[in-house]
């Protein structure tokens, strides 16, 4: 694996490449490669998600006078898994992620989530290795630069936010979600979630995380509701 090329793409040179290697290691890879010395990337993903949210939130706060709800929608459009997976693909991060043979064949939504999670893990790795200023520059370069097109194209509402906005506007209630089922191993979970208005089930959706299943349910809810 030529990490020199990746460092050129992301414009960050690591002091300790163990952070980078760990960010690129998916849990499933360890199941088939017990002697791989690096931990999987889930802890780095947890950290990177928080760093990404802080930096994007601060940028939006300083540059947009919008009320809280609109800022939340902007942030959601900027850092949702689809956007992050597109950014990861643009830097060819998928060529460097270590996966099991089974996971490497999946090209659907689960693959997008893996890419988005690896991108967040990369943010966590940069933060630990190079510090706040460097990771802030990285996020401005690769994430926040998409904000103008999001605003211009009106893509500020994800399906879940849009469904909630319409339900509150038309019915005066806030929809809620409930997990109906979950299955699969820890590294490849699937969830089925239903969206409710009051006690009425409106629609169901599935996804590789609770969040994505909720988005799927909201998408389906928008199709069947009389908003």
N, C-alpha and C positions, 0 to 999 in steps of 0.2 A: 504493500500500500504506500503510494507516494504522497506523504503528508505535506511535502514541500509545495506541491501544486495546490493543495487545498488551502494552505496558509496564504498563498498568493491570491487565491480567489476571494478569501474572506478578509484579506488585508490585515491579518493579525499573525504575528510570529510568537509562538508560545515559548515561554521559558522552560516549563515542564510539560512535555508532550504527553505525560501520563493523563493529565486532565483531558486533553483532546482525544486520546484513545478511549478513555472511559465514556466520554460524551457520544462516541460513535459505536458503542457496544450495546446492542439490544439484549434484553434478558434471554430471548430465545437462543442466541448464539452460545451462551454459557451452558445451555442444556446439552449441546452437542460437542462442546469444547471445554471440558472440565478443567484443563490445565491453563486456560487463558488467564493471565495474571491480573487483568483489569476487572473492576466491578462493572456491573451494568449501569446504564445511564439514568435510572429513575430518580436517584437522589439529586443528581445535577439538573435534571428536568424540573424537579420541585423548586430548586433554587432559581433556575433561570426564568421560570414562569413569574416568580415574584419580582425579580430584577426587571424583566421586560414590562411588567405592569406598572412598576414604580416610574420608570423612565418615560414610558408613553403617557402615563397620567400626568406627570409633571409638565411634559411638553404641551399637552392639550390644555392644561390649566393656564399656562403662561401665554399661550398663543390664540386661544379661542374664548370669547366672552360668553359662550353659550351656557344655559342652565345645566345642572347636574345630569339630568336625564339624557340630554343630547350629547354631552361629553361621554357618558357611558356607552351610548350607541356608537359614537365615533371610535372609541377604544375597542369595542367588540368587533367592529368591522375591520379594524387594523390588525388585531392579534388573534382572530379565530383560526381554527386549525386549517381551513382551506387556504387562507392567505399565507400562513406560515409554511404550509407544505409547498405552495407555489414559489415562495422565496427560497426555500431549501432546494427545490428542483432547479431553480435558476442558477444556483451556485454548484449544481451537480453533487449535492451532499449525499444523494442516494448511492453514488458510486463508492462511498467510503464507509457507509454504515454496515456493521457486521451483524448478519442475521442468520437464523437457522435456514436450512434448505427449504422448509415449508413456507416460512415467512417471506423468503426472497421471491417466491412465485406469486404472491398475492399482489394484484395491481389495483384493487378496489379502494374503498374508503379506508379500510384498515391500513393500507399502505400510506395513505395520506396522513393518517394519525401518527404512524411511526415516523414519518418525515418531520411533521410538526413537533413531535416530542423530542426528536434528535436536535432540531434547531433550538428549542428551549434549553436542552442540555448543553449545547454548544455555548449559549449565552452564559449559563452557569459556569462553564469551564473557563471562559474568557474572564469573567468577573473574578474568579478565584486566582487565576494565574496572572492577570495583568491589571486588575483593579477596576474601579468604578469609571474613571475617565475613558479608558480604552473601550470598555463594553458600551459605554454611552455613545461613543463615536461609531461603534459597530452598529448599534441599533438605529441611530440616525441615518447611517449610510444605507442599510438594507431593509429597514422596516418603515420608519417614519417618512421616507421619501415616497412611499405609496399613498400617503394621506391625501395629497392634492387630487389624484385621480379618483379616489374613493368619494371625496366631497363633490367633485365635478360630475361624476356619474351617478350620484345619489344612492350609493350603496352603503348607506350608514345603518340600515336596520337589518339585522339577521332575522330569520323566520320566527324565532322565539320572542324577540323583542317586538316584532311587528304584530304577532298574534296577541301578545299582552296589551299592546297599545290599543288595538282595535277592540278587544274585549272590555277594556276599561272605558273606552270612549262610547261604545254602543250599548254595553250592558251594565256598566258600573261595577264590574267585578274583576278580580285578578285571577287568571287561570293558575292551577297548580298541577304538579306532575307526580306520578306514582310509578315506581318500578314494579312491573308485573312479573318479570322473570329475568333470570340471568343464567348463563351457561358458558362452558368452556374453561380451559386452564387459565391461571393467573396472567400469563403472558399473551393470551388471546381471548379475552373475555368478550361476551356479547350480552347486550341488555335489550329488553323490551320495556318500553315506558308508555304510559297513557297520559294524555292531557285531559284535565277535567275543568269544567266551569260549574262552580258549586259542586253538586254531587253527580253531575251528568258527565259521563265519559264522551269526549268529542272525537278523539282519534288516537291511534297508536303509532309507534315508530320503533325502529330498532337501530342499534349502532354499537361500535366497539367500546363505548364509554357511556356513562349515564348522561353526560352533557350532550353527546352526539345523538343519543336516542331521544332526548328531549327535543333537540332541534328537528329531528325527523318527524316526531309526533306533531310539533308545531307546524311544519310544512304541510303535513296531511290535514291538520286542523284548518289551515287557511283554505284548503281546497274544498272542504265540506261545509264550512260555516257560512252563514248568510250575513257576513259583515259588509 
